[in-house]
Amino acid sequence: MKILVFGSLNIDRTYRVDHLISAGETLAARDMKLYCGGKGFNQAIALSRAGCQVSFAGAVGEDGQMLLDALEDNGVDCRHVLRLPGATGHAVIQVEDSGQNCIIILPGANGRIGEADIDRVLADFTAGDLIVLQNEISHLPELMEKARRKDLVVALNPSPMNEAVFACPLDTVDYLLLNETESAALTGREAPEEALAALHARYPRANVVLTLGEKGSLFQGRDGQTARVGIYPVQAVDTTAAGDTYTGYFLSEIVRGGDARAAMRAAAVASGLSVTRQGAGPSIPRRAEVLEALKSFTG
């Protein structure tokens, strides 16, 4: 099975602040650091550091070489990354002392991927290969339809949640990984168990993973199998890439043939370790570190 992450590449400008800014407020940041990011980038790095061979498809602008260098340094195949005129996507991220954040994204090159580009990439993949998607690139609904017609295994993290997600053919998804805010938006159900049941009923093809922040995560398989796993307790510094780390590690264990609970436990530990460090890509742990931490994890 080949693994393709088709997603976003962003340059993250991360500002450390005392608190997240309010409307009309002017706030001095303590510092600013430049990181490689984008949900696609983060998930590809997580899969690679978890020990998987990963190809990446997406787009950068004229200022995006640092992203390509970072992917290649982590063993990710970048042959399918477009180099486009103009700016690379970027994010402005505030991180407060508790580790919580808020993010503004400019799509840049991520928003200029065309259907012909999608066709060229998918020509190199065949039935049974895994494609990992998020909601930060153009033509996502068309990409999902084309992936399904090729019988790829489709994993979707519908983040950031916005109206574009409702135009996506979610009934094509094999693995749906989302948080409780996203599940509530899709189902209208606030209670996690109710939202999970509603997602299972609405998208019976999908194996659903619902992350709940400090309350851990839930799973319901297409076969009705369920699982619940707690968090790996740490002191959070920056939560920017926690969800992407979870997604990458969960899928890496599934690809290895692990069951849902084992995959959730590895993902919980990996995402927990990631929030103890600043930045997106730099915070994602390697598999050896996760395996060591798993020895003491009782969640």
Order of alpha helices (4+ residues) and beta strands (2+ residues): beta-beta-beta-alpha-beta-alpha-beta-beta-beta-alpha-beta-alpha-beta-alpha-beta-alpha-alpha-beta-beta-beta-alpha-alpha-alpha
